[in-house]
Amino acid sequence: MKSPLFWGIVYLFMAISFVYFAIQQRGRTGEWDLFTIVLMAIAAYDLLVAVRYFTFKPKVEKK
């Protein structure tokens, strides 16, 4: 199994990617449509998971 730091970076990269795609979608349509909101919700979830992995890392290192 990979370290929590690795997975935290992966989820952080995914969150940044989804935010980028949401910004591109909003620029293309000119408004906040359902797809843009779904992309931002996925990005928020990925960011939450990344933060959890980053806070889990010190706990794993203690053991």
C-alpha positions as CSV (number, residue, x, y, z in Angstrom):
1,M,0.0,0.0,0.0
2,K,1.2,3.5,-0.8
3,S,1.8,6.0,1.9
4,P,-0.9,8.5,2.9
5,L,1.2,11.3,1.6
6,F,1.1,9.8,-1.9
7,W,-2.7,9.4,-1.8
8,G,-3.0,12.9,-0.4
9,I,-1.1,14.3,-3.4
10,V,-3.1,12.3,-5.8
11,Y,-6.4,13.5,-4.4
12,L,-5.1,17.1,-4.3
13,F,-4.1,16.9,-7.9
14,M,-7.6,15.5,-8.8
15,A,-9.3,18.3,-6.9
16,I,-7.2,21.0,-8.7
17,S,-8.1,19.3,-12.0
18,F,-11.8,19.3,-11.3
19,V,-11.6,23.0,-10.3
20,Y,-9.8,23.7,-13.6
21,F,-12.4,21.9,-15.6
22,A,-15.2,23.7,-13.8
23,I,-13.7,27.0,-14.5
24,Q,-13.3,26.1,-18.2
25,Q,-16.9,24.9,-18.3
26,R,-18.2,28.1,-16.8
27,G,-16.1,30.2,-19.2
28,R,-17.6,28.1,-22.1
29,T,-21.2,28.4,-21.0
30,G,-21.1,31.8,-19.3
31,E,-23.2,30.7,-16.3
32,W,-23.3,28.2,-13.5
33,D,-25.0,25.2,-14.9
34,L,-25.6,21.8,-13.2
35,F,-22.4,20.2,-14.7
36,T,-20.3,23.1,-13.3
37,I,-21.8,22.6,-9.9
38,V,-21.2,18.9,-10.0
39,L,-17.6,19.4,-11.0
40,M,-17.1,21.8,-8.0
41,A,-18.8,19.3,-5.7
42,I,-16.4,16.5,-6.8
43,A,-13.5,18.9,-6.3
44,A,-14.6,19.7,-2.8
45,Y,-14.9,16.0,-1.9
46,D,-11.5,15.3,-3.3
47,L,-10.0,18.2,-1.4
48,L,-11.6,16.8,1.8
49,V,-10.2,13.4,1.2
50,A,-6.7,14.9,0.5
51,V,-6.8,16.8,3.8
52,R,-7.8,13.6,5.6
53,Y,-4.9,11.8,4.1
54,F,-2.5,14.6,5.0
55,T,-3.7,14.6,8.6
56,F,-3.5,10.8,8.8
57,K,0.2,10.7,7.8
58,P,1.6,11.7,11.2
59,K,-0.5,9.1,12.9
60,V,0.9,6.4,10.7
61,E,4.4,7.6,11.2
62,K,4.0,7.3,15.0
63,K,3.2,3.6,14.8
